[in-house]
Amino acid sequence: MFGIPANLLERDIFFERANANGLPQERAMNITKNLGMLLLAIYLILAGITLLFHITIPTIVMGILALAAGILILIGR
């Protein structure tokens, strides 16, 4: 159609049908109840911040946080 290859027209129709705008959000974001995963998330965030912004957090704090997260994940808490 008007110099547009047929495969592009089919792809546009596919994406037009796959449009998912307007879906309602029914639930709020859940914070994990697993303490080990929460500590791991905090550790990863702090490790990323220290690398990006060169902020120094004592290694003993990071070590204890990593150790606690690992132990709690292993025992399933």
C-alpha positions in Angstrom: 0.0 0.0 0.0 1.6 3.3 -1.2 5.1 1.7 -1.5 5.2 0.2 2.1 6.2 -3.4 2.1 3.5 -5.9 3.1 5.5 -7.3 6.1 5.7 -3.8 7.6 1.9 -3.4 7.3 1.3 -6.7 9.0 3.7 -5.8 11.8 2.0 -2.5 12.4 -1.4 -4.2 12.6 0.0 -6.7 15.1 1.4 -3.9 17.4 -1.8 -2.0 17.1 -3.8 -4.9 18.4 -1.3 -5.6 21.2 -1.8 -2.1 22.7 -2.3 -2.4 26.5 -3.0 1.2 27.5 -5.6 1.8 30.2 -5.2 -1.3 32.2 -6.2 -0.5 35.8 -3.7 -1.1 38.7 -5.5 -3.1 41.3 -2.8 -3.7 43.9 -0.2 -1.6 45.6 3.5 -2.6 45.4 4.3 -5.2 48.0 7.5 -5.0 50.2 8.9 -8.4 50.8 8.2 -10.2 54.1 11.4 -12.2 53.7 14.0 -10.5 55.9 17.0 -12.0 54.1 15.8 -10.7 50.8 15.2 -7.3 52.3 18.7 -7.2 53.7 20.1 -8.3 50.4 18.2 -5.5 48.6 19.5 -2.9 51.1 23.1 -4.3 50.7 22.9 -4.1 46.9 21.5 -0.5 47.0 24.2 0.6 49.4 26.9 -1.1 47.3 25.6 0.6 44.2 25.5 4.0 45.8 29.1 3.6 47.1 30.3 2.7 43.6 28.4 5.5 41.8 29.0 8.4 44.2 32.2 7.4 46.0 30.5 7.5 49.4 32.4 5.5 52.0 30.4 3.1 54.1 32.5 1.2 56.6 33.4 -2.3 55.4 32.4 -3.8 58.7 28.8 -2.6 58.1 28.7 -3.9 54.6 30.2 -7.2 55.7 27.8 -7.7 58.5 24.8 -6.8 56.3 26.0 -9.2 53.6 26.6 -12.0 56.1 23.2 -11.5 57.8 21.4 -11.5 54.4 23.2 -14.6 53.3 22.4 -16.5 56.5 18.8 -15.5 56.5 18.3 -16.5 52.9 19.9 -19.9 53.5 17.7 -20.6 56.5 14.7 -19.4 54.6 13.6 -16.4 56.7 
